[in-house]
Amino acid sequence: MKFFKFVLLLATVLLATGCAGRVEETTNSPSPPVPTPPEADTLYFMGRASVRIETTGGFIIYIDPYAGTQKDYEKPADLVLVTHQHSDHNKINLTKLKDGGEVIQCPNDINSGEIIEASGIQVRAVEAYNDNHAPSGNCGFIITIGDLVIYHSGDTSTTDEMAELSEYGIDYALLCMDDYYNMGPDEAMEVAKLINARHIIPIHTAASGNYSQSNMDKFTLDNKIALKPGDETILNHD
């Protein structure tokens, strides 16, 4: 009888120890965290003409890197675009690339009228020029990401080609309007009507510095999206 009780006690202890071991093993082997993809395509404005676009697939594009903080450029890029070689547009050293990432600079790598495909993203260079920017060294970009079309004007005033840009179905147009080196708000409103974009995001609003509230306020079209440096907006596809 004592032997039977001893065997029963031993079995109970072994069973309890085995269960504890299994619980400990499960506790010490947690599942790795799953990265959460962005819920929407977004555009982040750093100031001047500098923006970062991030898609729901995690594709990162920087355009005209210059303004912003080091933290603003922490995300490695799939694509870096430069509209021209003025020092307030071409600070590509601020960015870092993913494996296979590309830097495309006007006029070094692309010129007006040319198209480049990069990781499924189409980049079309279009005219950008005025008295301060020669057409041979400057361009704007029409960027097509799936069914989303974004136009970055670069530094420019009204060009001969702008009347044709409405054919591309631009969803978001980023228009410079500093009224010193480039067109001002009044001219930019006329350009907005020419290109017939769904939304206008004023950029390069200041002759010096990264932002001018005065010029932002002078652009009065209803489809304006007003972003200050450090602001972000969702890019809707409808």
C-alpha positions as CSV (number, residue, x, y, z in Angstrom):
1,M,0.0,0.0,0.0
2,K,2.8,2.4,0.9
3,F,4.6,1.4,-2.3
4,F,1.4,2.2,-4.3
5,K,1.1,5.6,-2.7
6,F,4.8,6.3,-3.4
7,V,4.3,5.4,-7.1
8,L,1.2,7.6,-7.4
9,L,3.0,10.5,-5.7
10,L,6.0,10.1,-8.1
11,A,3.8,10.1,-11.1
12,T,2.0,13.2,-10.0
13,V,5.3,15.1,-9.5
14,L,6.6,14.0,-12.9
15,L,3.4,15.0,-14.6
16,A,3.4,18.5,-12.9
17,T,7.1,19.0,-13.8
18,G,6.5,18.0,-17.4
19,C,3.6,20.4,-17.8
20,A,5.7,23.2,-16.2
21,G,8.5,22.5,-18.6
22,R,6.2,22.7,-21.6
23,V,4.7,26.0,-20.4
24,E,8.1,27.5,-19.9
25,E,9.2,26.3,-23.4
26,T,6.1,28.0,-24.9
27,T,6.7,31.2,-22.9
28,N,10.3,31.5,-23.9
29,S,9.6,31.1,-27.7
30,P,7.2,34.0,-28.6
31,S,6.2,34.5,-32.2
32,P,8.2,37.2,-33.9
33,P,6.4,40.5,-34.4
34,V,4.8,41.0,-37.8
35,P,5.5,44.4,-39.4
36,T,2.4,46.5,-39.9
37,P,2.2,48.0,-43.5
38,P,1.1,51.6,-44.0
39,E,-2.7,51.8,-44.1
40,A,-2.7,54.4,-46.9
41,D,-0.4,56.0,-49.4
42,T,1.0,59.2,-47.8
43,L,2.9,62.3,-48.7
44,Y,5.1,63.9,-46.0
45,F,6.3,67.5,-46.6
46,M,9.7,68.5,-45.2
47,G,9.8,72.1,-46.5
48,R,11.0,73.9,-49.6
49,A,10.4,71.4,-52.4
50,S,11.3,68.3,-50.4
51,V,8.8,65.6,-50.0
52,R,8.6,61.9,-49.1
53,I,6.0,59.6,-50.6
54,E,5.3,56.2,-49.0
55,T,3.0,53.6,-50.5
56,T,0.9,50.9,-48.8
57,G,3.5,48.4,-50.2
58,G,6.3,50.2,-48.3
59,F,7.8,51.9,-51.5
60,I,9.6,55.0,-50.4
61,I,10.3,58.0,-52.8
62,Y,12.1,61.2,-51.9
63,I,11.9,64.2,-54.2
64,D,14.3,67.1,-54.1
65,P,16.0,66.2,-50.7
66,Y,17.1,69.4,-48.9
67,A,14.8,70.6,-46.1
68,G,13.9,68.7,-43.0
69,T,15.8,66.9,-40.2
70,Q,18.0,63.8,-40.2
71,K,15.0,61.9,-38.8
72,D,12.9,62.8,-41.9
73,Y,15.3,60.9,-44.1
74,E,15.7,57.8,-41.8
75,K,13.5,55.5,-44.0
76,P,15.7,54.0,-46.8
77,A,14.6,54.9,-50.3
78,D,13.5,52.8,-53.2
79,L,13.8,56.0,-55.4
80,V,15.3,59.4,-55.0
81,L,14.3,62.1,-57.6
82,V,16.0,65.4,-58.2
83,T,14.4,68.0,-60.5
84,H,17.6,70.1,-61.0
85,Q,21.1,70.7,-59.6
86,H,20.5,73.8,-57.4
87,S,21.7,73.2,-53.9
88,D,18.3,73.5,-52.3
89,H,17.1,70.5,-54.3
90,N,19.9,68.0,-54.7
91,K,21.2,66.9,-51.3
92,I,21.1,63.2,-52.1
93,N,23.6,62.6,-49.3
94,L,20.7,63.1,-46.8
95,T,19.1,59.9,-48.1
96,K,20.1,56.2,-47.9
97,L,19.0,53.6,-50.4
98,K,17.5,50.1,-50.0
99,D,19.2,47.3,-51.8
100,G,18.3,48.0,-55.5
101,G,17.3,51.6,-54.7
102,E,17.9,54.2,-57.4
103,V,18.8,57.9,-57.7
104,I,17.5,59.7,-60.8
105,Q,18.6,63.3,-61.3
106,C,17.8,65.8,-63.9
107,P,19.7,66.5,-66.2
108,N,22.3,63.8,-65.3
109,D,20.0,60.7,-65.7
110,I,16.8,62.0,-67.3
111,N,15.6,65.0,-69.3
112,S,12.3,66.4,-70.3
113,G,10.4,64.0,-72.6
114,E,12.0,60.9,-71.2
115,I,10.5,58.1,-69.1
116,I,12.1,55.8,-66.6
117,E,10.6,52.7,-65.0
118,A,11.8,51.9,-61.5
119,S,10.4,49.0,-59.5
120,G,7.0,49.3,-61.2
121,I,6.9,53.1,-60.8
122,Q,6.8,55.2,-63.9
123,V,8.7,58.5,-63.8
124,R,8.1,60.9,-66.7
125,A,10.2,64.1,-67.0
126,V,8.4,67.2,-68.2
127,E,9.3,70.7,-69.0
128,A,10.3,73.1,-66.2
129,Y,11.9,76.5,-66.9
130,N,11.9,80.3,-66.5
131,D,14.4,83.1,-66.5
132,N,16.2,81.6,-63.5
133,H,16.1,78.0,-64.7
134,A,17.3,76.9,-68.1
135,P,15.1,74.2,-69.8
136,S,18.3,72.1,-70.5
137,G,19.0,71.6,-66.8
138,N,15.6,71.4,-65.2
139,C,12.5,69.2,-65.3
140,G,9.4,68.4,-63.4
141,F,8.2,64.8,-62.8
142,I,4.9,63.0,-63.4
143,I,5.0,59.9,-61.2
144,T,2.6,57.1,-61.7
145,I,2.1,54.6,-58.9
146,G,-0.6,52.2,-60.0
147,D,-3.6,54.3,-60.5
148,L,-2.2,57.3,-58.6
149,V,-0.6,60.2,-60.6
150,I,1.5,62.8,-58.8
151,Y,3.1,65.9,-60.5
152,H,6.1,67.7,-58.9
153,S,6.7,70.9,-60.8
154,G,10.3,71.4,-59.8
155,D,11.3,75.1,-60.1
156,T,9.4,76.7,-63.0
157,S,6.9,79.2,-64.3
158,T,4.3,78.5,-66.9
159,T,5.7,76.3,-69.7
160,D,4.4,75.5,-73.2
161,E,3.8,71.9,-72.2
162,M,1.5,72.6,-69.3
163,A,-1.7,72.8,-71.4
164,E,-1.1,69.1,-72.3
165,L,-0.5,67.9,-68.7
166,S,-4.2,67.5,-68.1
167,E,-4.1,64.5,-70.3
168,Y,-2.3,62.5,-67.6
169,G,-5.1,62.7,-65.1
170,I,-3.1,64.2,-62.3
171,D,-4.4,63.4,-58.8
172,Y,-2.0,65.6,-56.8
173,A,0.1,68.5,-58.2
174,L,2.9,69.9,-56.2
175,L,3.3,73.5,-57.5
176,C,6.1,75.9,-56.6
177,M,5.0,79.5,-55.9
178,D,7.6,81.6,-54.3
179,D,7.1,84.6,-56.6
180,Y,10.8,85.3,-56.8
181,Y,12.7,82.6,-58.5
182,N,9.6,81.0,-59.9
183,M,5.9,81.7,-60.5
184,G,3.9,83.2,-57.7
185,P,0.5,82.2,-56.3
186,D,-1.6,84.0,-58.9
187,E,0.3,82.3,-61.8
188,A,0.2,79.0,-60.0
189,M,-3.6,79.2,-59.8
190,E,-3.7,79.6,-63.6
191,V,-1.3,76.6,-64.0
192,A,-3.6,74.6,-61.7
193,K,-6.5,75.3,-64.0
194,L,-4.4,74.3,-67.0
195,I,-3.3,71.0,-65.7
196,N,-6.7,70.2,-64.1
197,A,-5.3,68.2,-61.1
198,R,-7.7,67.0,-58.5
199,H,-5.7,68.4,-55.6
200,I,-3.0,71.1,-55.4
201,I,-0.2,71.0,-52.8
202,P,1.8,74.3,-52.7
203,I,5.5,73.8,-52.3
204,H,8.6,76.1,-52.5
205,T,6.4,78.9,-51.3
206,A,9.2,81.1,-49.9
207,A,12.0,82.9,-51.8
208,S,14.3,82.1,-48.9
209,G,13.6,79.6,-46.1
210,N,11.4,76.6,-46.3
211,Y,7.9,78.0,-46.0
212,S,5.8,81.2,-46.5
213,Q,2.4,81.4,-44.9
214,S,1.7,84.6,-46.9
215,N,2.1,82.9,-50.3
216,M,0.2,79.9,-49.1
217,D,-2.7,82.1,-48.1
218,K,-2.6,83.8,-51.5
219,F,-3.3,80.5,-53.3
220,T,-7.1,80.4,-52.8
221,L,-8.4,77.5,-55.0
222,D,-10.7,75.2,-53.2
223,N,-8.7,72.1,-54.1
224,K,-5.6,73.3,-52.2
225,I,-4.1,71.0,-49.5
226,A,-2.1,73.3,-47.2
227,L,0.9,71.5,-45.7
228,K,3.5,73.1,-43.4
229,P,6.9,71.5,-42.9
230,G,6.4,68.3,-40.9
231,D,2.8,67.8,-42.1
232,E,1.6,64.6,-43.8
233,T,-1.5,63.9,-46.0
234,I,-3.1,60.8,-47.2
235,L,-3.1,60.3,-50.9
236,N,-6.6,59.1,-51.9
237,H,-7.1,57.2,-55.1
238,D,-10.7,58.2,-55.7
